[in-house]
Amino acid sequence: MNLGTELEYFNLAVWFDRKTLHAMLQALVEAGVSVKWKESPEQFHLLVNTTDGKSAWKMQRVNGSYKLHLAGIPVYDKRVAQVLEKFVVHAKGHAIIRTIFDDRVQLKHIRYGEAIRIVEIKGAEKKVIYEKSFNVTMDQVIAALKRRDLEERIPVLRLELDYELATLYDAMQAEDNAQMKQSKERLKQLRREMLLLEA
């Protein structure tokens, strides 16, 4: 990573599983950065002590994953900048990284952990250093759509499972065989969908 005098992350969005989150914390500590964290069932609050002060990163906890989403975060500490970029790439996250050098500004667009475009601005000149060519297949489009839908569907699916289990319990108490059969069929369908989404 080519580090300039100033660095800023825009539109940072990364999903961490617990193992990757712990690996990032360990990497920060090994780089000599002081970190503190507090965890609740809904959130993981990380306080990073950088050379220019404290930086607070709040991560939402959704379905066992941790989502770090920041609109804009200046990073002057080169140790933190290196670790953050490494884990944006590792966790296949998204970010726009603006690096300010003495004579130029560089913008790096990262999508799904890969640099897709690097632009350099020097005075009034704008130069594209790198641009990834895209050959998108139909399978990739479908996978991307499922990935977005996944975040919204799994919590709803869990509620539907809970409701259907409660309905089955009530039917068993009332010895309603028709409802029991209907609820069992619905539970099988919901289970299949859950297995597909979590695969």
C-alpha positions in Angstrom: 0.0 0.0 0.0 1.4 3.4 -1.0 0.9 5.6 2.0 0.8 9.4 1.5 0.6 12.2 4.0 -3.1 11.9 4.6 -5.6 9.1 4.0 -9.4 8.9 4.1 -11.9 6.1 3.6 -15.3 6.8 2.1 -18.4 4.6 1.8 -16.6 1.9 3.8 -18.8 -1.2 4.1 -17.4 -4.5 5.4 -19.1 -7.6 6.8 -16.9 -9.5 9.3 -17.5 -12.9 10.8 -16.3 -13.3 14.4 -13.1 -15.0 13.4 -12.1 -12.2 10.9 -13.1 -9.5 13.4 -10.8 -11.0 16.0 -8.0 -11.4 13.4 -8.3 -7.7 12.6 -8.2 -6.7 16.3 -5.1 -8.9 16.7 -3.4 -7.3 13.6 -4.1 -3.9 15.1 -2.5 -4.9 18.4 0.5 -6.5 16.7 1.0 -3.3 14.7 1.3 -1.4 18.1 -2.2 0.2 18.0 -4.1 0.4 21.3 -7.7 -0.9 21.0 -10.6 -1.3 23.4 -14.0 -2.8 22.6 -17.4 -3.3 24.1 -19.9 -5.8 22.8 -23.7 -6.0 23.1 -26.1 -8.4 21.4 -26.8 -5.6 18.8 -23.5 -3.9 18.4 -19.7 -4.2 18.6 -18.2 -0.8 19.6 -14.4 -0.5 18.8 -12.3 2.3 20.1 -9.0 2.7 18.2 -6.2 4.9 19.7 -4.4 6.3 16.7 -1.4 8.7 16.6 -3.8 11.6 15.9 -6.4 10.7 18.6 -9.2 8.2 19.3 -11.4 6.8 16.5 -14.7 5.1 17.3 -16.0 2.4 15.0 -19.5 1.0 15.6 -20.5 -2.3 14.0 -24.0 -3.5 13.8 -24.5 -7.2 14.6 -26.8 -8.9 12.2 -27.3 -12.7 12.1 -23.9 -13.4 13.7 -22.0 -11.0 11.4 -20.6 -7.6 12.2 -21.2 -4.8 9.7 -18.8 -1.9 9.7 -20.3 1.0 7.7 -18.6 4.4 7.7 -19.5 7.3 5.3 -16.1 9.0 5.8 -13.2 8.3 8.2 -9.8 10.1 8.1 -6.9 7.8 9.0 -3.6 9.5 9.6 -2.0 6.6 11.5 -0.3 4.5 8.8 -0.5 1.3 10.9 -4.3 1.6 11.1 -4.5 2.4 7.4 -2.5 -0.7 6.4 -4.5 -3.0 8.7 -7.9 -1.5 7.6 -7.1 -1.9 3.9 -5.8 -5.5 4.4 -9.1 -6.5 6.1 -11.3 -4.6 3.6 -9.7 -6.8 0.9 -9.8 -10.0 3.1 -13.4 -9.6 4.0 -14.4 -8.7 0.4 -15.6 -5.3 1.5 -16.2 -2.0 -0.3 -14.4 1.3 0.1 -13.1 4.4 -1.7 -9.7 5.3 -0.4 -8.4 8.8 -0.9 -4.7 9.2 -0.4 -3.2 12.7 -0.4 0.5 13.0 -1.4 2.6 16.1 -1.5 2.0 16.6 -5.2 -1.1 14.6 -6.1 -4.3 12.8 -4.8 -5.0 9.2 -5.5 -8.5 7.6 -5.4 -8.8 3.8 -5.2 -12.2 2.2 -5.6 -12.5 -1.2 -3.9 -15.5 -3.5 -4.6 -15.8 -7.0 -3.1 -12.2 -6.8 -1.9 -10.7 -5.9 -5.3 -9.4 -2.6 -6.7 -11.7 -1.9 -9.7 -10.4 1.6 -10.4 -7.4 3.8 -9.4 -7.4 7.5 -10.4 -4.7 10.0 -9.9 -5.3 13.7 -9.7 -2.4 16.2 -10.1 -3.5 19.8 -10.4 -6.1 20.0 -13.1 -5.0 16.7 -14.6 -6.9 13.5 -14.0 -5.4 10.2 -15.0 -6.8 6.7 -14.7 -4.0 4.5 -13.5 -6.0 1.2 -13.4 -9.4 0.1 -14.4 -10.6 -3.5 -14.1 -12.4 -4.8 -17.2 -15.8 -6.4 -16.4 -17.0 -9.6 -17.8 -20.2 -10.2 -15.8 -21.9 -13.6 -16.1 -25.6 -14.2 -15.4 -24.5 -16.4 -12.4 -22.6 -13.4 -10.9 -25.7 -11.1 -11.3 -27.9 -13.7 -9.6 -25.4 -14.2 -6.8 -25.2 -10.4 -6.2 -29.0 -10.1 -6.1 -29.3 -13.0 -3.6 -26.6 -11.5 -1.5 -28.6 -8.2 -1.1 -31.8 -10.1 -0.5 -30.2 -12.4 2.0 -29.7 -9.6 4.6 -33.5 -8.8 4.6 -34.9 -12.3 4.1 -33.2 -14.3 6.9 -34.7 -12.3 9.8 -38.2 -12.5 8.2 -37.7 -16.2 7.7 -36.8 -16.7 11.3 -40.0 -15.0 12.4 -42.0 -17.1 10.0 -40.4 -20.3 11.5 -41.3 -19.1 15.0 -44.9 -18.4 14.0 -45.3 -21.7 12.3 -43.8 -23.6 15.3 -46.3 -21.8 17.6 -49.1 -22.7 15.2 -48.0 -26.4 15.3 -47.8 -26.4 19.1 -51.4 -25.0 19.3 -52.6 -27.6 16.8 -51.0 -30.4 18.9 -52.6 -29.1 22.0 -56.0 -29.0 20.3 -55.3 -32.4 18.5 -56.1 -30.7 15.2 -54.5 -33.2 12.8 -55.3 -31.2 9.6 -53.5 -28.1 11.0 -50.6 -30.2 12.3 -50.1 -31.7 8.8 -50.3 -28.2 7.2 -47.9 -26.7 9.7 -45.4 -29.5 9.2 -45.4 -29.1 5.4 -44.9 -25.3 5.8 -42.0 -25.9 8.3 -40.3 -28.2 5.7 -40.5 -25.5 3.1 -39.2 -22.8 5.4 -36.3 -25.2 6.5 -35.3 -25.8 2.9 -35.3 -22.1 2.2 -33.2 -21.4 5.3 -30.7 -24.1 4.3 -30.4 -22.5 0.8 -29.9 -19.0 2.2 -27.3 -20.0 4.7 -25.3 -22.2 2.3 
